[in-house]
Amino acid sequence: MITVKILIDSAEKVKKFSAILSKENVECELIEGFRIVDAKSVMGIFSMDLSKPIQLKIHSDNREILDHLKEFVVAGA
């Protein structure tokens, strides 16, 4: 399992993030406090507070997925 902090602070980034994850054959969630949403769902993403980093949990050990998401990953968060 991979867990990272990401920042998706615009509508354009939400669409791009969702499109990237939709191509991956893995389960993944965004977690904000007690709220958990499907990370592939545009509506789910928009229900989160996008002004600050959010935790992304990917149910895979394949770290190559992070290469596709590197523009969203927040270093040191």
C-alpha positions in Angstrom: 0.0 0.0 0.0 1.2 3.5 -0.9 0.2 6.6 1.0 1.2 10.1 0.0 0.0 13.7 0.4 -1.2 15.4 -2.8 -2.5 18.8 -3.8 -5.1 19.2 -6.4 -6.0 22.9 -6.2 -7.8 23.6 -9.5 -10.6 22.2 -11.6 -8.2 21.4 -14.4 -5.9 19.5 -12.0 -8.9 17.5 -10.7 -9.8 16.4 -14.2 -6.2 15.5 -15.0 -5.7 13.6 -11.7 -8.9 11.6 -12.1 -8.0 10.8 -15.7 -4.6 9.5 -14.7 -5.9 7.3 -11.9 -8.8 6.0 -14.1 -6.2 4.3 -16.3 -4.7 2.4 -13.4 -6.1 -0.9 -12.4 -5.9 -0.2 -8.6 -8.2 0.9 -5.8 -7.4 4.3 -4.4 -9.0 6.7 -2.0 -8.6 10.3 -0.9 -8.8 10.8 2.9 -9.5 14.0 4.7 -10.2 13.6 8.4 -13.0 11.1 8.6 -14.1 11.5 5.0 -13.0 8.9 2.4 -13.8 9.2 -1.3 -12.9 7.2 -4.4 -9.9 9.0 -5.8 -11.0 8.2 -9.4 -14.3 10.1 -8.9 -14.4 13.7 -10.0 -17.5 14.4 -7.9 -15.8 12.8 -4.9 -12.7 14.9 -5.3 -14.7 18.1 -5.6 -16.4 17.2 -2.3 -13.0 17.6 -0.5 -11.3 20.8 0.7 -9.0 21.3 -2.2 -7.2 24.3 -0.7 -4.8 22.1 1.3 -3.0 18.7 0.8 -5.1 15.5 1.0 -3.9 12.0 1.8 -4.0 9.6 -1.2 -4.0 5.9 -0.4 -3.2 3.5 -3.3 -3.9 -0.2 -2.7 -0.8 -1.4 -4.6 2.9 -1.6 -4.0 3.7 -0.6 -7.6 5.4 2.8 -7.1 5.5 3.4 -10.8 2.0 4.9 -10.3 3.6 7.8 -8.5 5.6 8.7 -11.6 2.3 9.6 -13.3 1.2 11.6 -10.3 4.5 13.4 -9.5 3.0 16.9 -10.3 0.4 16.4 -7.5 2.6 14.8 -4.8 3.5 17.3 -2.0 7.1 16.8 -0.8 7.5 16.7 2.9 3.8 17.0 3.7 
